[in-house]
Amino acid sequence: MTTLRFDLESFEENATEVANILRALANERRLMILCKLVEWGEANVTTLAEAVGLSQSALSQHLAKMRDEGVVTFRRESQTIWYRIADPRIEQLFATLHALYCRQQQIAKES
């Protein structure tokens, strides 16, 4: 196991932001929404709702919380709103989560 050395002063400067992001991610449905956004790059509410099995209303509430925390952002194209990950660090976090949880399960299934 790799030993990490933390510069606590530097980390403390960002601790509130990190805590807010982790709080926004601390929900199974929001994790699934973000997995799809990482995979697809961006998506609209209708497509995301179908993919994660939520009503559009419930999905919109999750997206609003993540938007408020700076996790997702959006662009409007005519009457359609397209959501995407707001910060590349969140994509890096999901790459790590995928490596730790998804890839390991795939390897175990193939064995």
Sequence and secondary structure as in RCSB ss.txt:
>XXXX:A:sequence
MTTLRFDLESFEENATEVANILRALANERRLMILCKLVEWGEANVTTLAEAVGLSQSALSQHLAKMRDEGVVTFR
RESQTIWYRIADPRIEQLFATLHALYCRQQQIAKES
>XXXX:A:secstr
       HHHHHHHHHHHHHHHHHH SHHHHHHHHHHHHHSEEEHHHHHHHHT  HHHHHHHHHHHHHTTSEEEE
EETTEEEEEES HHHHHHHHHHIIIIIHHHHHHHH 
